[in-house]
Amino acid sequence: MARTEAKLGEGSRLTDYISLGVVQAALPLSQVRPTLSASGRESRQQRLLPAHVVVYYVSALGLFMQVSCR
């Protein structure tokens, strides 16, 4: 079966349709925090971009790598 490339409408951005909340629904914080802790990568200080948010961001980049992240 042939696949067709999905495209957004002219002037649309992916962020108009999806947010990191969608990724969080598939990868709950209750799974992310113990994994960060076990690997020694949890945030030790309060930062603008905590470690768990970086996990969601990188996951989204991997899921939507065909879309520009500009």
Legacy VTK file of the C-alpha trace (Angstrom):
# vtk DataFile Version 3.0
C-alpha trace
ASCII
DATASET POLYDATA
POINTS 70 float
0.000 0.000 0.000
1.446 3.375 -1.010
1.893 6.072 1.572
1.302 9.728 0.949
3.171 12.425 2.786
1.060 14.311 5.293
1.425 18.068 5.014
0.154 20.966 7.054
-1.829 23.694 5.400
-0.063 26.800 4.106
0.987 29.045 6.978
0.276 26.355 9.598
2.792 25.252 12.201
2.972 21.871 13.889
2.770 23.615 17.259
-0.676 24.853 16.271
-1.841 21.230 16.432
0.280 19.443 19.026
1.990 20.247 22.298
4.297 18.492 24.725
1.178 17.593 26.692
0.351 15.023 24.025
3.781 13.437 24.441
3.333 13.490 28.222
0.088 11.559 27.866
1.995 8.727 26.177
5.021 8.981 28.490
3.777 9.825 32.006
5.885 11.830 34.416
5.581 8.907 36.849
7.795 6.918 34.451
10.152 9.717 33.441
11.242 10.850 36.922
12.360 7.397 38.210
14.258 6.830 34.963
16.058 10.167 35.304
16.810 9.388 38.941
18.150 5.905 38.159
20.455 7.313 35.480
21.647 10.154 37.733
20.277 12.807 35.354
17.517 14.397 37.423
17.580 18.147 37.969
19.447 19.098 41.121
18.498 22.773 40.928
15.375 24.634 39.887
15.959 25.558 36.240
13.990 27.191 33.445
14.101 23.909 31.512
14.000 20.956 33.947
15.331 17.536 32.948
11.868 15.978 32.517
10.864 18.721 30.068
14.015 18.028 28.053
12.996 14.350 27.890
9.611 15.338 26.440
11.197 17.773 23.998
13.722 15.242 22.695
10.973 12.607 22.442
8.874 15.002 20.365
11.868 15.769 18.130
12.262 12.049 17.479
8.570 11.502 16.802
8.278 14.451 14.431
11.723 14.498 12.835
10.250 15.070 9.373
8.910 18.447 10.529
11.100 21.516 10.874
11.769 22.410 14.522
12.336 26.077 13.759
LINES 1 71
70 0 1 2 3 4 5 6 7 8 9 10 11 12 13 14 15 16 17 18 19 20 21 22 23 24 25 26 27 28 29 30 31 32 33 34 35 36 37 38 39 40 41 42 43 44 45 46 47 48 49 50 51 52 53 54 55 56 57 58 59 60 61 62 63 64 65 66 67 68 69
